[in-house]
Amino acid sequence: MKQKTSSLLLILSVLVLACSSSSQTLDTPSDSPSANEGNTTETTEGNNDTAAPLISSLSDSYAAYSNDIPAEYKEIKKVVEEEVDLTRGFRVQIYSGESVTRADTIASQFRAWADTSITGYQAETYTFFKTPYYRVHVGDFHDRDFALEYSKLVKRVFKEAWVVYDKVNPWSVASDTLTITLIEQ
């Protein structure tokens, strides 16, 4: 029991010593010359703030500095690249109506006609339903002018053909250097 109380007293004394302040406080009057010898900051008259000796004057000296950007770097312009959506394009619509059998018939007629009459580009046919009509679109084009040239060839047989904006299959798009010709019969 005696050993436990002595060890408890030893631990308490170590804690008290560890928690006590190790710095000395100066009780010298502020108007004496020895009071300001160790401080690097200046005190102003009438300043009774106790935190004034703790503020560093070094950080205040850099507050007025600013870094200017050189003129050469100001002239550099960043080029913003736009992302191109390859699924946007044009197709030629050759039919729009309420009959699904008529849409399938026109699509098969177009494929038969295009295989025997057009060289240079084999256009895909797309039959789909968009309320309230069935539609038949042909071809995949990124360039509207190229789609218009193709529609002029198609209009010779399919009089209702016209260019529409549509989502296209990027792998079926005709190249810009392609020449499409109509075979004379």
C-alpha positions in Angstrom: 0.0 0.0 0.0 2.8 2.4 0.9 4.5 1.6 -2.4 1.3 2.5 -4.3 0.8 5.9 -2.6 4.5 6.8 -3.1 4.3 5.9 -6.8 1.0 7.9 -7.1 2.7 10.9 -5.5 5.6 10.6 -7.8 3.3 10.6 -10.9 1.3 13.6 -9.6 4.5 15.6 -9.0 5.8 14.8 -12.5 2.5 16.0 -14.0 2.4 19.2 -12.0 6.0 20.0 -13.0 5.3 19.2 -16.6 2.2 21.4 -16.8 3.8 24.4 -15.1 5.1 27.2 -17.2 8.9 27.3 -17.8 9.1 30.8 -19.2 9.8 33.8 -17.0 7.7 36.9 -16.9 9.3 40.3 -16.8 7.8 42.7 -14.2 9.9 45.7 -15.3 8.2 48.9 -16.0 7.7 49.8 -19.7 9.4 53.2 -19.4 12.7 51.8 -18.2 15.4 51.3 -20.9 16.0 47.7 -19.9 12.5 46.6 -20.7 12.8 47.1 -24.5 16.3 45.8 -25.0 15.3 42.2 -26.0 12.2 43.2 -28.1 12.6 43.8 -31.8 9.3 45.5 -32.2 8.7 49.1 -31.4 6.0 50.2 -29.1 4.0 53.3 -29.5 3.1 55.8 -26.8 -0.2 55.0 -25.1 -0.2 51.4 -26.4 -1.2 49.1 -23.6 -1.8 46.1 -25.8 0.0 43.1 -24.3 0.1 41.3 -27.7 2.1 44.0 -29.4 5.6 42.6 -28.6 4.5 39.2 -30.1 3.6 40.5 -33.5 6.3 40.1 -36.1 7.1 43.1 -38.3 8.7 40.8 -40.9 5.3 39.7 -42.3 4.1 43.3 -42.6 7.1 44.2 -44.9 6.1 41.7 -47.6 2.4 42.7 -47.7 3.2 45.6 -50.0 5.0 43.5 -52.6 3.2 42.2 -55.7 4.3 40.0 -58.5 3.6 41.4 -61.9 3.0 39.1 -64.9 5.6 39.8 -67.7 4.2 41.3 -70.9 5.3 38.3 -72.9 3.1 35.9 -70.9 0.1 38.3 -71.0 0.2 38.1 -74.8 -0.1 34.3 -74.9 -3.6 33.2 -75.8 -4.8 29.7 -74.9 -6.4 27.8 -77.8 -9.6 26.1 -76.8 -10.3 23.0 -78.8 -13.9 22.2 -79.4 -14.9 18.6 -79.2 -16.6 17.5 -82.4 -19.6 15.2 -82.2 -19.2 12.7 -85.0 -22.8 11.5 -84.7 -24.3 14.8 -85.9 -24.9 15.0 -89.6 -27.4 14.8 -92.4 -29.4 12.2 -94.2 -31.8 12.2 -97.2 -35.4 11.5 -96.3 -37.2 9.7 -99.2 -40.5 8.7 -97.4 -42.7 9.9 -94.5 -46.1 8.3 -94.0 -48.4 6.2 -91.9 -47.9 2.9 -93.7 -45.1 0.6 -92.5 -45.4 -1.7 -95.6 -45.1 1.3 -97.9 -42.0 2.4 -95.9 -40.4 -1.0 -96.3 -41.3 -1.2 -100.0 -39.7 2.2 -100.7 -36.6 1.3 -98.7 -36.1 -1.9 -100.7 -36.8 -0.1 -104.0 -34.2 2.5 -103.1 -31.6 -0.2 -102.3 -32.3 -1.9 -105.7 -32.1 1.3 -107.6 -29.0 2.6 -105.8 -27.1 -0.7 -106.4 -27.7 -0.5 -110.1 -27.6 3.3 -110.7 -25.1 5.0 -108.4 -21.4 4.4 -108.2 -19.0 5.7 -105.7 -21.1 5.4 -102.5 -23.4 2.7 -101.2 -25.9 4.5 -99.0 -27.4 2.7 -96.0 -31.2 2.8 -95.6 -32.9 3.4 -92.3 -36.5 2.8 -91.7 -37.9 3.9 -88.3 -41.0 5.2 -86.6 -41.3 8.7 -85.3 -44.7 9.6 -84.1 -47.0 9.6 -86.1 -45.1 8.6 -89.2 -42.8 5.9 -90.6 -39.8 7.4 -92.2 -37.1 6.2 -94.6 -33.7 8.0 -94.5 -30.7 7.1 -96.7 -27.0 7.9 -96.4 -24.8 9.4 -93.7 -23.2 12.8 -94.3 -21.3 15.3 -92.1 -21.4 18.0 -94.8 -24.8 19.5 -95.7 -23.7 20.5 -99.2 -22.5 16.9 -99.9 -26.0 15.6 -98.7 -27.7 18.2 -101.1 -25.7 16.9 -104.0 -26.6 13.3 -103.2 -30.3 14.3 -102.8 -30.3 15.8 -106.3 -29.4 12.3 -107.7 -32.0 10.6 -105.5 -34.7 13.1 -106.6 -34.6 11.8 -110.1 -36.4 8.7 -109.0 -37.8 9.6 -105.5 -39.4 13.0 -106.0 -40.1 13.6 -102.3 -36.4 13.4 -101.3 -35.0 16.2 -99.1 -32.1 16.7 -96.7 -32.8 16.3 -92.9 -30.7 16.8 -89.9 -30.2 13.5 -88.1 -27.9 11.4 -86.0 -25.5 9.5 -88.3 -23.3 6.4 -88.1 -19.8 7.8 -88.2 -18.4 4.7 -89.8 -20.8 5.0 -92.7 -20.2 8.6 -93.5 -19.0 9.3 -97.1 -15.6 10.8 -97.4 -15.3 14.4 -98.6 -13.2 13.5 -101.6 -15.7 10.9 -102.8 -17.3 11.4 -106.2 -20.8 10.0 -106.6 -22.0 9.5 -110.1 -25.2 8.3 -111.7 -24.9 5.4 -114.2 -26.6 6.3 -117.4 -28.9 3.6 -118.7 
